[in-house]
Amino acid sequence: MNAGRPRIEATSVSISTDRPRELARFYAELLGVEVADEEGPREGEPPEAGWAQLRPAEGRLRMTVNLEWDPSFEAPTWPSTPGTQQPQAHLDLWVDDLDQAEAWAVELGARRHGVQPQDGVRVMLDPHGHPFCFFTS
């Protein structure tokens, strides 16, 4: 390691949505983890505002996922289309069975995206429209 380079570690990813606590419950159920922390709206914010957090859990989640309220949230378009809201990031989730993982996600409110660009990967949309991918290799 370069002696002048500071230690920097990626610890979490944050996802914007207009209903963060609801979306946290979806991902918690999908991944088999608990919602570790959440907070409701601040004074003057609507009831769906606030934030929530999922924390690492052995064999389920390797980094913290924060769900944050965005009053101007628009669901992203994937694949990107000029003039539409662009996805900024997405979760990649390893699974041992794509069909079983897809069925579970759909049962929880996700949907399969119409574009599936490669074998061994299943592109899904969470209930708020964020893309996420299941993969097997």
N, CA, C and O atoms as a GROMACS GRO file, in nm:
protein
  548
    1MET      N    1   0.084  -0.118   0.000
    1MET     CA    2   0.000   0.000   0.000
    1MET      C    3   0.088   0.124   0.000
    1MET      O    4   0.192   0.127   0.066
    2ASN      N    5   0.048   0.223  -0.073
    2ASN     CA    6   0.118   0.350  -0.080
    2ASN      C    7   0.116   0.415   0.058
    2ASN      O    8   0.009   0.430   0.118
    3ALA      N    9   0.233   0.454   0.109
    3ALA     CA   10   0.244   0.511   0.243
    3ALA      C   11   0.164   0.640   0.258
    3ALA      O   12   0.120   0.671   0.368
    4GLY      N   13   0.145   0.716   0.150
    4GLY     CA   14   0.071   0.840   0.158
    4GLY      C   15  -0.079   0.824   0.140
    4GLY      O   16  -0.156   0.919   0.155
    5ARG      N   17  -0.121   0.703   0.106
    5ARG     CA   18  -0.263   0.680   0.080
    5ARG      C   19  -0.336   0.646   0.209
    5ARG      O   20  -0.296   0.552   0.278
    6PRO      N   21  -0.442   0.719   0.244
    6PRO     CA   22  -0.515   0.688   0.367
    6PRO      C   23  -0.598   0.560   0.350
    6PRO      O   24  -0.631   0.521   0.238
    7ARG      N   25  -0.631   0.499   0.461
    7ARG     CA   26  -0.718   0.381   0.458
    7ARG      C   27  -0.861   0.430   0.433
    7ARG      O   28  -0.912   0.515   0.507
    8ILE      N   29  -0.924   0.377   0.332
    8ILE     CA   30  -1.061   0.410   0.298
    8ILE      C   31  -1.136   0.280   0.274
    8ILE      O   32  -1.092   0.196   0.195
    9GLU      N   33  -1.248   0.262   0.342
    9GLU     CA   34  -1.326   0.140   0.329
    9GLU      C   35  -1.470   0.174   0.290
    9GLU      O   36  -1.529   0.266   0.345
   10ALA      N   37  -1.524   0.101   0.196
   10ALA     CA   38  -1.665   0.114   0.163
   10ALA      C   39  -1.744   0.040   0.270
   10ALA      O   40  -1.719  -0.078   0.295
   11THR      N   41  -1.839   0.107   0.333
   11THR     CA   42  -1.914   0.045   0.442
   11THR      C   43  -2.063   0.035   0.416
   11THR      O   44  -2.131  -0.048   0.476
   12SER      N   45  -2.115   0.118   0.326
   12SER     CA   46  -2.259   0.115   0.307
   12SER      C   47  -2.296   0.170   0.170
   12SER      O   48  -2.215   0.234   0.102
   13VAL      N   49  -2.419   0.145   0.133
   13VAL     CA   50  -2.478   0.201   0.013
   13VAL      C   51  -2.610   0.262   0.057
   13VAL      O   52  -2.680   0.206   0.142
   14SER      N   53  -2.646   0.376  -0.001
   14SER     CA   54  -2.771   0.443   0.033
   14SER      C   55  -2.862   0.447  -0.089
   14SER      O   56  -2.818   0.477  -0.200
   15ILE      N   57  -2.988   0.416  -0.067
   15ILE     CA   58  -3.087   0.412  -0.174
   15ILE      C   59  -3.194   0.516  -0.142
   15ILE      O   60  -3.251   0.516  -0.032
   16SER      N   61  -3.220   0.603  -0.236
   16SER     CA   62  -3.323   0.706  -0.219
   16SER      C   63  -3.458   0.653  -0.263
   16SER      O   64  -3.469   0.577  -0.359
   17THR      N   65  -3.560   0.694  -0.191
   17THR     CA   66  -3.697   0.654  -0.222
   17THR      C   67  -3.792   0.750  -0.152
   17THR      O   68  -3.752   0.826  -0.064
   18ASP      N   69  -3.917   0.747  -0.191
   18ASP     CA   70  -4.016   0.831  -0.124
   18ASP      C   71  -4.082   0.760  -0.005
   18ASP      O   72  -4.161   0.821   0.067
   19ARG      N   73  -4.049   0.630   0.016
   19ARG     CA   74  -4.104   0.553   0.127
   19ARG      C   75  -3.996   0.460   0.184
   19ARG      O   76  -4.003   0.338   0.165
   20PRO      N   77  -3.896   0.516   0.252
   20PRO     CA   78  -3.779   0.437   0.292
   20PRO      C   79  -3.808   0.324   0.390
   20PRO      O   80  -3.748   0.216   0.378
   21ARG      N   81  -3.895   0.345   0.486
   21ARG     CA   82  -3.920   0.239   0.584
   21ARG      C   83  -3.994   0.122   0.520
   21ARG      O   84  -3.970   0.006   0.555
   22GLU      N   85  -4.083   0.152   0.428
   22GLU     CA   86  -4.151   0.046   0.353
   22GLU      C   87  -4.053  -0.034   0.269
   22GLU      O   88  -4.059  -0.157   0.268
   23LEU      N   89  -3.965   0.034   0.198
   23LEU     CA   90  -3.868  -0.036   0.113
   23LEU      C   91  -3.768  -0.114   0.197
   23LEU      O   92  -3.722  -0.221   0.155
   24ALA      N   93  -3.733  -0.064   0.314
   24ALA     CA   94  -3.643  -0.138   0.405
   24ALA      C   95  -3.706  -0.271   0.444
   24ALA      O   96  -3.637  -0.372   0.451
   25ARG      N   97  -3.836  -0.272   0.470
   25ARG     CA   98  -3.904  -0.397   0.507
   25ARG      C   99  -3.900  -0.497   0.391
   25ARG      O  100  -3.884  -0.617   0.413
   26PHE      N  101  -3.914  -0.447   0.267
   26PHE     CA  102  -3.904  -0.535   0.150
   26PHE      C  103  -3.766  -0.601   0.145
   26PHE      O  104  -3.756  -0.723   0.135
   27TYR      N  105  -3.658  -0.520   0.152
   27TYR     CA  106  -3.524  -0.576   0.142
   27TYR      C  107  -3.490  -0.664   0.263
   27TYR      O  108  -3.419  -0.764   0.249
   28ALA      N  109  -3.538  -0.629   0.381
   28ALA     CA  110  -3.514  -0.712   0.499
   28ALA      C  111  -3.576  -0.850   0.479
   28ALA      O  112  -3.513  -0.952   0.507
   29GLU      N  113  -3.698  -0.854   0.431
   29GLU     CA  114  -3.766  -0.983   0.408
   29GLU      C  115  -3.697  -1.058   0.294
   29GLU      O  116  -3.677  -1.179   0.304
   30LEU      N  117  -3.662  -0.988   0.187
   30LEU     CA  118  -3.596  -1.052   0.073
   30LEU      C  119  -3.466  -1.120   0.116
   30LEU      O  120  -3.438  -1.232   0.076
   31LEU      N  121  -3.387  -1.051   0.198
   31LEU     CA  122  -3.255  -1.099   0.238
   31LEU      C  123  -3.255  -1.183   0.366
   31LEU      O  124  -3.153  -1.244   0.400
   32GLY      N  125  -3.366  -1.186   0.437
   32GLY     CA  126  -3.371  -1.263   0.561
   32GLY      C  127  -3.296  -1.196   0.674
   32GLY      O  128  -3.233  -1.264   0.755
   33VAL      N  129  -3.304  -1.063   0.681
   33VAL     CA  130  -3.240  -0.987   0.788
   33VAL      C  131  -3.346  -0.899   0.855
   33VAL      O  132  -3.459  -0.889   0.807
   34GLU      N  133  -3.308  -0.837   0.962
   34GLU     CA  134  -3.398  -0.745   1.033
   34GLU      C  135  -3.369  -0.601   0.989
   34GLU      O  136  -3.258  -0.569   0.948
   35VAL      N  137  -3.470  -0.516   0.998
   35VAL     CA  138  -3.446  -0.373   0.987
   35VAL      C  139  -3.377  -0.334   1.117
   35VAL      O  140  -3.437  -0.343   1.224
   36ALA      N  141  -3.252  -0.291   1.107
   36ALA     CA  142  -3.171  -0.268   1.226
   36ALA      C  143  -3.206  -0.137   1.296
   36ALA      O  144  -3.197  -0.128   1.419
   37ASP      N  145  -3.246  -0.037   1.220
   37ASP     CA  146  -3.275   0.093   1.278
   37ASP      C  147  -3.365   0.168   1.182
   37ASP      O  148  -3.355   0.149   1.060
   38GLU      N  149  -3.451   0.251   1.235
   38GLU     CA  150  -3.535   0.335   1.150
   38GLU      C  151  -3.583   0.454   1.230
   38GLU      O  152  -3.586   0.451   1.353
   39GLU      N  153  -3.622   0.556   1.159
   39GLU     CA  154  -3.672   0.677   1.221
   39GLU      C  155  -3.784   0.730   1.134
   39GLU      O  156  -3.775   0.728   1.011
   40GLY      N  157  -3.888   0.780   1.198
   40GLY     CA  158  -4.000   0.836   1.125
   40GLY      C  159  -3.970   0.977   1.075
   40GLY      O  160  -3.856   1.024   1.082
   41PRO      N  161  -4.071   1.042   1.026
   41PRO     CA  162  -4.053   1.175   0.967
   41PRO      C  163  -4.016   1.280   1.072
   41PRO      O  164  -4.049   1.269   1.190
   42ARG      N  165  -3.947   1.382   1.025
   42ARG     CA  166  -3.919   1.500   1.108
   42ARG      C  167  -4.042   1.590   1.104
   42ARG      O  168  -4.131   1.572   1.021
   43GLU      N  169  -4.045   1.685   1.192
   43GLU     CA  170  -4.157   1.777   1.196
   43GLU      C  171  -4.179   1.843   1.059
   43GLU      O  172  -4.086   1.894   0.998
   44GLY      N  173  -4.302   1.840   1.014
   44GLY     CA  174  -4.337   1.901   0.887
   44GLY      C  175  -4.325   1.810   0.766
   44GLY      O  176  -4.368   1.846   0.657
   45GLU      N  177  -4.266   1.690   0.784
   45GLU     CA  178  -4.253   1.595   0.674
   45GLU      C  179  -4.374   1.503   0.670
   45GLU      O  180  -4.441   1.485   0.772
   46PRO      N  181  -4.403   1.445   0.554
   46PRO     CA  182  -4.517   1.354   0.545
   46PRO      C  183  -4.490   1.224   0.621
   46PRO      O  184  -4.374   1.193   0.651
   47PRO      N  185  -4.593   1.147   0.652
   47PRO     CA  186  -4.579   1.025   0.733
   47PRO      C  187  -4.485   0.921   0.672
   47PRO      O  188  -4.424   0.843   0.746
   48GLU      N  189  -4.471   0.918   0.539
   48GLU     CA  190  -4.384   0.817   0.476
   48GLU      C  191  -4.237   0.856   0.476
   48GLU      O  192  -4.152   0.776   0.436
   49ALA      N  193  -4.204   0.976   0.521
   49ALA     CA  194  -4.065   1.022   0.527
   49ALA      C  195  -3.990   0.948   0.637
   49ALA      O  196  -4.048   0.866   0.708
   50GLY      N  197  -3.861   0.977   0.652
   50GLY     CA  198  -3.776   0.915   0.752
   50GLY      C  199  -3.662   0.841   0.686
   50GLY      O  200  -3.620   0.874   0.575
   51TRP      N  201  -3.612   0.740   0.755
   51TRP     CA  202  -3.503   0.659   0.701
   51TRP      C  203  -3.505   0.524   0.771
   51TRP      O  204  -3.572   0.505   0.873
   52ALA      N  205  -3.432   0.431   0.714
   52ALA     CA  206  -3.418   0.298   0.774
   52ALA      C  207  -3.284   0.240   0.734
   52ALA      O  208  -3.221   0.285   0.638
   53GLN      N  209  -3.240   0.139   0.808
   53GLN     CA  210  -3.108   0.081   0.783
   53GLN      C  211  -3.110  -0.070   0.804
   53GLN      O  212  -3.169  -0.121   0.900
   54LEU      N  213  -3.045  -0.140   0.712
   54LEU     CA  214  -3.018  -0.282   0.725
   54LEU      C  215  -2.868  -0.295   0.748
   54LEU      O  216  -2.789  -0.231   0.678
   55ARG      N  217  -2.829  -0.376   0.845
   55ARG     CA  218  -2.686  -0.390   0.877
   55ARG      C  219  -2.637  -0.528   0.837
   55ARG      O  220  -2.716  -0.621   0.820
   56PRO      N  221  -2.505  -0.542   0.821
   56PRO     CA  222  -2.449  -0.671   0.781
   56PRO      C  223  -2.496  -0.784   0.871
   56PRO      O  224  -2.508  -0.770   0.993
   57ALA      N  225  -2.524  -0.897   0.806
   57ALA     CA  226  -2.566  -1.018   0.876
   57ALA      C  227  -2.494  -1.135   0.811
   57ALA      O  228  -2.495  -1.147   0.688
   58GLU      N  229  -2.432  -1.218   0.888
   58GLU     CA  230  -2.353  -1.330   0.839
   58GLU      C  231  -2.427  -1.408   0.730
   58GLU      O  232  -2.537  -1.459   0.753
   59GLY      N  233  -2.366  -1.417   0.614
   59GLY     CA  234  -2.421  -1.496   0.506
   59GLY      C  235  -2.539  -1.434   0.434
   59GLY      O  236  -2.596  -1.497   0.345
   60ARG      N  237  -2.578  -1.312   0.470
   60ARG     CA  238  -2.696  -1.249   0.410
   60ARG      C  239  -2.667  -1.112   0.351
   60ARG      O  240  -2.716  -1.078   0.244
   61LEU      N  241  -2.589  -1.034   0.421
   61LEU     CA  242  -2.566  -0.894   0.383
   61LEU      C  243  -2.426  -0.857   0.428
   61LEU      O  244  -2.392  -0.871   0.546
   62ARG      N  245  -2.344  -0.810   0.336
   62ARG     CA  246  -2.204  -0.781   0.369
   62ARG      C  247  -2.176  -0.635   0.399
   62ARG      O  248  -2.071  -0.602   0.452
   63MET      N  249  -2.270  -0.549   0.365
   63MET     CA  250  -2.251  -0.408   0.398
   63MET      C  251  -2.384  -0.347   0.438
   63MET      O  252  -2.490  -0.403   0.408
   64THR      N  253  -2.380  -0.236   0.504
   64THR     CA  254  -2.499  -0.167   0.547
   64THR      C  255  -2.573  -0.111   0.427
   64THR      O  256  -2.512  -0.060   0.334
   65VAL      N  257  -2.705  -0.121   0.429
   65VAL     CA  258  -2.790  -0.059   0.327
   65VAL      C  259  -2.878   0.043   0.398
   65VAL      O  260  -2.955   0.009   0.487
   66ASN      N  261  -2.864   0.168   0.357
   66ASN     CA  262  -2.945   0.276   0.411
   66ASN      C  263  -3.054   0.310   0.311
   66ASN      O  264  -3.029   0.317   0.191
   67LEU      N  265  -3.175   0.330   0.359
   67LEU     CA  266  -3.287   0.371   0.277
   67LEU      C  267  -3.323   0.511   0.324
   67LEU      O  268  -3.359   0.531   0.439
   68GLU      N  269  -3.314   0.607   0.233
   68GLU     CA  270  -3.330   0.747   0.270
   68GLU      C  271  -3.444   0.812   0.195
   68GLU      O  272  -3.467   0.784   0.077
   69TRP      N  273  -3.516   0.898   0.264
   69TRP     CA  274  -3.630   0.968   0.206
   69TRP      C  275  -3.583   1.076   0.110
   69TRP      O  276  -3.494   1.154   0.141
   70ASP      N  277  -3.644   1.078  -0.005
   70ASP     CA  278  -3.620   1.180  -0.106
   70ASP      C  279  -3.755   1.232  -0.151
   70ASP      O  280  -3.829   1.161  -0.219
   71PRO      N  281  -3.789   1.356  -0.114
   71PRO     CA  282  -3.922   1.408  -0.148
   71PRO      C  283  -3.943   1.425  -0.298
   71PRO      O  284  -4.058   1.438  -0.342
   72SER      N  285  -3.838   1.424  -0.377
   72SER     CA  286  -3.848   1.439  -0.522
   72SER      C  287  -3.819   1.309  -0.595
   72SER      O  288  -3.790   1.310  -0.715
   73PHE      N  289  -3.827   1.196  -0.526
   73PHE     CA  290  -3.793   1.067  -0.585
   73PHE      C  291  -3.876   1.037  -0.710
   73PHE      O  292  -3.997   1.055  -0.713
   74GLU      N  293  -3.805   0.990  -0.812
   74GLU     CA  294  -3.866   0.935  -0.932
   74GLU      C  295  -3.801   0.801  -0.956
   74GLU      O  296  -3.678   0.790  -0.950
   75ALA      N  297  -3.879   0.700  -0.983
   75ALA     CA  298  -3.824   0.568  -1.010
   75ALA      C  299  -3.732   0.575  -1.132
   75ALA      O  300  -3.766   0.638  -1.231
   76PRO      N  301  -3.615   0.510  -1.125
   76PRO     CA  302  -3.522   0.515  -1.238
   76PRO      C  303  -3.570   0.431  -1.356
   76PRO      O  304  -3.649   0.338  -1.341
   77THR      N  305  -3.521   0.466  -1.473
   77THR     CA  306  -3.547   0.389  -1.594
   77THR      C  307  -3.423   0.308  -1.627
   77THR      O  308  -3.314   0.363  -1.635
   78TRP      N  309  -3.441   0.178  -1.646
   78TRP     CA  310  -3.330   0.091  -1.686
   78TRP      C  311  -3.381  -0.001  -1.795
   78TRP      O  312  -3.491  -0.054  -1.784
   79PRO      N  313  -3.304  -0.021  -1.900
   79PRO     CA  314  -3.180   0.048  -1.934
   79PRO      C  315  -3.204   0.198  -1.949
   79PRO      O  316  -3.316   0.242  -1.978
   80SER      N  317  -3.099   0.274  -1.930
   80SER     CA  318  -3.108   0.419  -1.937
   80SER      C  319  -3.169   0.465  -2.069
   80SER      O  320  -3.138   0.412  -2.176
   81THR      N  321  -3.253   0.564  -2.059
   81THR     CA  322  -3.318   0.624  -2.174
   81THR      C  323  -3.299   0.774  -2.164
   81THR      O  324  -3.330   0.832  -2.060
   82PRO      N  325  -3.250   0.840  -2.268
   82PRO     CA  326  -3.232   0.985  -2.262
   82PRO      C  327  -3.360   1.056  -2.219
   82PRO      O  328  -3.470   1.022  -2.265
   83GLY      N  329  -3.346   1.154  -2.132
   83GLY     CA  330  -3.459   1.234  -2.088
   83GLY      C  331  -3.539   1.174  -1.974
   83GLY      O  332  -3.642   1.229  -1.936
   84THR      N  333  -3.494   1.060  -1.918
   84THR     CA  334  -3.563   0.997  -1.806
   84THR      C  335  -3.469   0.989  -1.686
   84THR      O  336  -3.348   1.006  -1.699
   85GLN      N  337  -3.527   0.962  -1.570
   85GLN     CA  338  -3.447   0.946  -1.448
   85GLN      C  339  -3.352   0.828  -1.466
   85GLN      O  340  -3.395   0.718  -1.501
   86GLN      N  341  -3.225   0.850  -1.443
   86GLN     CA  342  -3.122   0.747  -1.463
   86GLN      C  343  -3.093   0.674  -1.331
   86GLN      O  344  -3.086   0.738  -1.226
   87PRO      N  345  -3.076   0.542  -1.336
   87PRO     CA  346  -3.035   0.471  -1.213
   87PRO      C  347  -2.893   0.514  -1.175
   87PRO      O  348  -2.806   0.526  -1.261
   88GLN      N  349  -2.871   0.536  -1.048
   88GLN     CA  350  -2.739   0.578  -1.000
   88GLN      C  351  -2.657   0.459  -0.952
   88GLN      O  352  -2.534   0.463  -0.957
   89ALA      N  353  -2.723   0.355  -0.908
   89ALA     CA  354  -2.656   0.234  -0.857
   89ALA      C  355  -2.762   0.126  -0.845
   89ALA      O  356  -2.882   0.155  -0.852
   90HIS      N  357  -2.719   0.002  -0.828
   90HIS     CA  358  -2.813  -0.105  -0.800
   90HIS      C  359  -2.744  -0.211  -0.716
   90HIS      O  360  -2.621  -0.218  -0.712
   91LEU      N  361  -2.822  -0.292  -0.649
   91LEU     CA  362  -2.769  -0.400  -0.567
   91LEU      C  363  -2.750  -0.524  -0.652
   91LEU      O  364  -2.837  -0.559  -0.732
   92ASP      N  365  -2.638  -0.592  -0.636
   92ASP     CA  366  -2.612  -0.723  -0.694
   92ASP      C  367  -2.621  -0.824  -0.581
   92ASP      O  368  -2.552  -0.812  -0.480
   93LEU      N  369  -2.707  -0.924  -0.597
   93LEU     CA  370  -2.734  -1.020  -0.492
   93LEU      C  371  -2.708  -1.161  -0.543
   93LEU      O  372  -2.773  -1.208  -0.636
   94TRP      N  373  -2.611  -1.230  -0.481
   94TRP     CA  374  -2.577  -1.366  -0.521
   94TRP      C  375  -2.686  -1.461  -0.472
   94TRP      O  376  -2.734  -1.448  -0.359
   95VAL      N  377  -2.724  -1.555  -0.557
   95VAL     CA  378  -2.823  -1.658  -0.522
   95VAL      C  379  -2.774  -1.792  -0.576
   95VAL      O  380  -2.691  -1.796  -0.666
   96ASP      N  381  -2.826  -1.902  -0.521
   96ASP     CA  382  -2.789  -2.032  -0.576
   96ASP      C  383  -2.891  -2.082  -0.677
   96ASP      O  384  -2.865  -2.178  -0.749
   97ASP      N  385  -3.009  -2.018  -0.683
   97ASP     CA  386  -3.112  -2.059  -0.778
   97ASP      C  387  -3.189  -1.935  -0.824
   97ASP      O  388  -3.263  -1.875  -0.747
   98LEU      N  389  -3.169  -1.897  -0.951
   98LEU     CA  390  -3.233  -1.776  -1.004
   98LEU      C  391  -3.385  -1.783  -1.001
   98LEU      O  392  -3.451  -1.687  -0.960
   99ASP      N  393  -3.440  -1.895  -1.042
   99ASP     CA  394  -3.586  -1.907  -1.047
   99ASP      C  395  -3.647  -1.898  -0.908
   99ASP      O  396  -3.749  -1.831  -0.889
  100GLN      N  397  -3.587  -1.964  -0.812
  100GLN     CA  398  -3.637  -1.961  -0.675
  100GLN      C  399  -3.626  -1.820  -0.616
  100GLN      O  400  -3.719  -1.773  -0.550
  101ALA      N  401  -3.513  -1.754  -0.640
  101ALA     CA  402  -3.495  -1.617  -0.590
  101ALA      C  403  -3.595  -1.522  -0.654
  101ALA      O  404  -3.653  -1.436  -0.586
  102GLU      N  405  -3.616  -1.536  -0.785
  102GLU     CA  406  -3.713  -1.452  -0.853
  102GLU      C  407  -3.854  -1.473  -0.795
  102GLU      O  408  -3.924  -1.376  -0.768
  103ALA      N  409  -3.894  -1.598  -0.776
  103ALA     CA  410  -4.027  -1.627  -0.723
  103ALA      C  411  -4.045  -1.564  -0.584
  103ALA      O  412  -4.150  -1.509  -0.555
  104TRP      N  413  -3.943  -1.573  -0.500
  104TRP     CA  414  -3.947  -1.514  -0.366
  104TRP      C  415  -3.961  -1.363  -0.376
  104TRP      O  416  -4.044  -1.304  -0.307
  105ALA      N  417  -3.880  -1.300  -0.460
  105ALA     CA  418  -3.885  -1.155  -0.475
  105ALA      C  419  -4.022  -1.109  -0.527
  105ALA      O  420  -4.076  -1.010  -0.478
  106VAL      N  421  -4.077  -1.180  -0.623
  106VAL     CA  422  -4.209  -1.146  -0.678
  106VAL      C  423  -4.315  -1.160  -0.569
  106VAL      O  424  -4.405  -1.076  -0.559
  107GLU      N  425  -4.306  -1.264  -0.489
  107GLU     CA  426  -4.401  -1.283  -0.378
  107GLU      C  427  -4.399  -1.164  -0.283
  107GLU      O  428  -4.501  -1.130  -0.225
  108LEU      N  429  -4.281  -1.102  -0.268
  108LEU     CA  430  -4.266  -0.988  -0.177
  108LEU      C  431  -4.300  -0.854  -0.242
  108LEU      O  432  -4.303  -0.752  -0.175
  109GLY      N  433  -4.326  -0.854  -0.373
  109GLY     CA  434  -4.366  -0.729  -0.438
  109GLY      C  435  -4.273  -0.680  -0.548
  109GLY      O  436  -4.301  -0.577  -0.610
  110ALA      N  437  -4.164  -0.750  -0.575
  110ALA     CA  438  -4.074  -0.712  -0.685
  110ALA      C  439  -4.134  -0.762  -0.816
  110ALA      O  440  -4.232  -0.836  -0.817
  111ARG      N  441  -4.072  -0.722  -0.926
  111ARG     CA  442  -4.112  -0.774  -1.057
  111ARG      C  443  -3.990  -0.793  -1.144
  111ARG      O  444  -3.890  -0.722  -1.129
  112ARG      N  445  -3.999  -0.888  -1.234
  112ARG     CA  446  -3.891  -0.914  -1.328
  112ARG      C  447  -3.891  -0.805  -1.434
  112ARG      O  448  -3.996  -0.767  -1.486
  113HIS      N  449  -3.773  -0.754  -1.466
  113HIS     CA  450  -3.761  -0.652  -1.569
  113HIS      C  451  -3.776  -0.718  -1.706
  113HIS      O  452  -3.742  -0.834  -1.723
  114GLY      N  453  -3.827  -0.643  -1.802
  114GLY     CA  454  -3.845  -0.696  -1.936
  114GLY      C  455  -3.717  -0.717  -2.012
  114GLY      O  456  -3.715  -0.793  -2.109
  115VAL      N  457  -3.608  -0.653  -1.970
  115VAL     CA  458  -3.478  -0.668  -2.035
  115VAL      C  459  -3.390  -0.758  -1.948
  115VAL      O  460  -3.365  -0.727  -1.832
  116GLN      N  461  -3.345  -0.868  -2.006
  116GLN     CA  462  -3.257  -0.963  -1.937
  116GLN      C  463  -3.132  -0.979  -2.023
  116GLN      O  464  -3.132  -1.060  -2.115
  117PRO      N  465  -3.024  -0.903  -1.994
  117PRO     CA  466  -2.911  -0.894  -2.086
  117PRO      C  467  -2.814  -1.011  -2.089
  117PRO      O  468  -2.734  -1.020  -2.182
  118GLN      N  469  -2.818  -1.101  -1.990
  118GLN     CA  470  -2.719  -1.209  -1.991
  118GLN      C  471  -2.768  -1.329  -1.911
  118GLN      O  472  -2.850  -1.317  -1.821
  119ASP      N  473  -2.714  -1.447  -1.946
  119ASP     CA  474  -2.744  -1.569  -1.872
  119ASP      C  475  -2.679  -1.560  -1.734
  119ASP      O  476  -2.577  -1.494  -1.716
  120GLY      N  477  -2.739  -1.625  -1.637
  120GLY     CA  478  -2.682  -1.627  -1.503
  120GLY      C  479  -2.710  -1.501  -1.424
  120GLY      O  480  -2.660  -1.487  -1.312
  121VAL      N  481  -2.788  -1.408  -1.480
  121VAL     CA  482  -2.826  -1.284  -1.412
  121VAL      C  483  -2.975  -1.263  -1.435
  121VAL      O  484  -3.025  -1.285  -1.545
  122ARG      N  485  -3.044  -1.221  -1.331
  122ARG     CA  486  -3.186  -1.189  -1.342
  122ARG      C  487  -3.204  -1.046  -1.295
  122ARG      O  488  -3.181  -1.016  -1.178
  123VAL      N  489  -3.244  -0.957  -1.384
  123VAL     CA  490  -3.269  -0.817  -1.349
  123VAL      C  491  -3.411  -0.805  -1.296
  123VAL      O  492  -3.507  -0.846  -1.361
  124MET      N  493  -3.423  -0.749  -1.177
  124MET     CA  494  -3.551  -0.732  -1.110
  124MET      C  495  -3.571  -0.583  -1.078
  124MET      O  496  -3.476  -0.505  -1.080
  125LEU      N  497  -3.694  -0.547  -1.048
  125LEU     CA  498  -3.727  -0.413  -1.000
  125LEU      C  499  -3.793  -0.428  -0.864
  125LEU      O  500  -3.888  -0.505  -0.849
  126ASP      N  501  -3.744  -0.353  -0.764
  126ASP     CA  502  -3.806  -0.359  -0.632
  126ASP      C  503  -3.942  -0.287  -0.637
  126ASP      O  504  -3.974  -0.227  -0.739
  127PRO      N  505  -4.020  -0.292  -0.531
  127PRO     CA  506  -4.153  -0.232  -0.535
  127PRO      C  507  -4.155  -0.082  -0.565
  127PRO      O  508  -4.259  -0.028  -0.602
  128HIS      N  509  -4.042  -0.014  -0.549
  128HIS     CA  510  -4.036   0.130  -0.578
  128HIS      C  511  -3.970   0.158  -0.712
  128HIS      O  512  -3.951   0.274  -0.749
  129GLY      N  513  -3.935   0.053  -0.787
  129GLY     CA  514  -3.882   0.070  -0.921
  129GLY      C  515  -3.731   0.070  -0.936
  129GLY      O  516  -3.680   0.089  -1.046
  130HIS      N  517  -3.656   0.048  -0.826
  130HIS     CA  518  -3.510   0.041  -0.834
  130HIS      C  519  -3.470  -0.094  -0.894
  130HIS      O  520  -3.522  -0.197  -0.852
  131PRO      N  521  -3.378  -0.095  -0.992
  131PRO     CA  522  -3.330  -0.223  -1.041
  131PRO      C  523  -3.238  -0.289  -0.938
  131PRO      O  524  -3.166  -0.221  -0.865
  132PHE      N  525  -3.241  -0.422  -0.933
  132PHE     CA  526  -3.142  -0.500  -0.859
  132PHE      C  527  -3.124  -0.630  -0.936
  132PHE      O  528  -3.212  -0.671  -1.012
  133CYS      N  529  -3.010  -0.694  -0.917
  133CYS     CA  530  -2.978  -0.813  -0.995
  133CYS      C  531  -2.951  -0.932  -0.905
  133CYS      O  532  -2.878  -0.922  -0.806
  134PHE      N  533  -3.010  -1.045  -0.941
  134PHE     CA  534  -2.970  -1.172  -0.883
  134PHE      C  535  -2.867  -1.232  -0.978
  134PHE      O  536  -2.883  -1.221  -1.100
  135PHE      N  537  -2.764  -1.294  -0.926
  135PHE     CA  538  -2.665  -1.362  -1.011
  135PHE      C  539  -2.620  -1.489  -0.944
  135PHE      O  540  -2.631  -1.505  -0.823
  136THR      N  541  -2.569  -1.582  -1.026
  136THR     CA  542  -2.530  -1.713  -0.974
  136THR      C  543  -2.381  -1.742  -0.985
  136THR      O  544  -2.334  -1.840  -0.928
  137SER      N  545  -2.306  -1.661  -1.056
  137SER     CA  546  -2.163  -1.693  -1.070
  137SER      C  547  -2.077  -1.574  -1.035
  137SER      O  548  -1.954  -1.583  -1.042
   0.00000   0.00000   0.00000
